[in-house]
Amino acid sequence: QVQLVESGGGLVQAGGSLRLSCAASRNIFSFNGMGWYRQAPGKQRELVSSITSSGITNYADSVKGRFTISRDSANAKNTVYLQMNSLKPEDTAVYYCHAFTRSYAYWGQGTQVTVSS
């Protein structure tokens, strides 16, 4: 059973920063890719950023230049991060960690990010 545990969400003022963490219960390189999605109230879940096992990153246009995805597998950390800078009120959402293999997709429980204006 794969577990993805997010942390780092919270309330921040516009222009501020947060760093989300996603700790996986197994080696992150065992996944074909990992990423972050978000879902705002009344909206569909959308991809924010992803990183493949080979290190190729992808960002939604709305966060390019502001968010950075990274990973740390040293010392069995098995963690993927999302550094979020210059936050805007429209970034307010529940952020979900996602990981996938050829056969399965896994989701974390989500962490709330609220950006006040």
Beta strands, then each sheet from edge to edge (+ up, - down):
strand 1: 4-7
strand 2: 10-13
strand 3: 18-24
strand 4: 33-39
strand 5: 46-52
strand 6: 57-59
strand 7: 67-72
strand 8: 79-84
strand 9: 93-100
strand 10: 105-107
strand 11: 111-116
sheet 1: 1+ 3- 8+ 7-
sheet 2: 2+ 11+ 9- 4+ 5- 6+
sheet 3: 2+ 11+ 9- 10+
end
